[in-house]
Amino acid sequence: MSVPLYRTKAEFFRMLGHPARIQVLELLQGGPKPVCDLLAAVEIESSSLSQQLAVLRRSGIVTATRNGSSTVYALAGGDVTELMGAARRILSDLMSSRRELLQKLREGEASP
């Protein structure tokens, strides 16, 4: 039995549904990073970061390679950067239209 594409997409977006995972993906857009750098930037407990990295690794969206005693994480492909950029543009557009609506509401309150 095959899984419908919309369910697979929903699972993919659920996998992205944690702020720490999004932050890690944004950090990795600048290139591979060791866990210690990610931990300093994300500012969550080490065990929580490990859990979030494991989710990203299992999904195949990031890769992990050992470098001595450290593990270095990297994006698995350039499409992730495109996805993060698209999300940024969509959110920017949404926020812009909300600001415009708020401004119109405020202008309406000032009118007699």
SULMO-V61609 format. One record per backbone hydrogen bond with DSSP energy under -1.0 kcal/mol. NH is the residue of the N-H (numbers start at 1). CO is the residue of the C=O. E is the energy in kcal/mol with one decimal. If there is no record, write none. Layout:
NH_CO_E + NH_CO_E
//
This chain:
8_4_-1.8 + 9_5_-2.7 + 10_6_-2.0 + 11_7_-2.4 + 12_8_-2.1 + 13_9_-2.6 + 14_10_-2.2 + 15_11_-2.2 + 16_12_-1.2 + 17_14_-1.4 + 18_16_-1.7 + 22_18_-2.1 + 23_19_-2.5 + 24_20_-2.4 + 25_21_-2.4 + 26_22_-2.3 + 27_23_-2.5 + 28_24_-2.5 + 30_27_-1.4 + 31_28_-1.7 + 33_73_-2.5 + 35_71_-2.0 + 38_34_-1.8 + 39_35_-3.1 + 40_36_-1.8 + 41_37_-1.8 + 42_38_-2.9 + 43_39_-1.6 + 49_45_-2.5 + 50_46_-2.4 + 51_47_-1.9 + 52_48_-2.3 + 53_49_-2.9 + 54_50_-2.1 + 55_51_-1.8 + 56_52_-2.0 + 57_53_-2.6 + 58_54_-2.9 + 59_55_-1.8 + 61_56_-1.4 + 62_56_-1.1 + 63_74_-2.9 + 65_72_-2.4 + 67_70_-3.6 + 70_67_-1.7 + 72_65_-3.3 + 73_33_-3.1 + 74_63_-1.9 + 76_61_-2.5 + 80_77_-1.0 + 82_78_-1.7 + 83_79_-2.6 + 84_80_-2.6 + 85_81_-2.2 + 86_82_-2.5 + 87_83_-2.5 + 88_84_-2.1 + 89_85_-2.3 + 90_86_-2.6 + 91_87_-2.7 + 92_88_-2.3 + 93_89_-2.5 + 94_90_-2.4 + 95_91_-2.7 + 96_92_-2.3 + 97_93_-2.4 + 98_94_-1.9 + 99_95_-2.3 + 100_96_-2.2 + 101_97_-2.2 + 102_98_-2.7 + 103_99_-2.6 + 104_100_-2.2 + 105_101_-2.5 + 106_102_-2.5 + 107_103_-2.5 + 108_104_-2.0 + 109_105_-1.6 + 110_106_-1.4
//
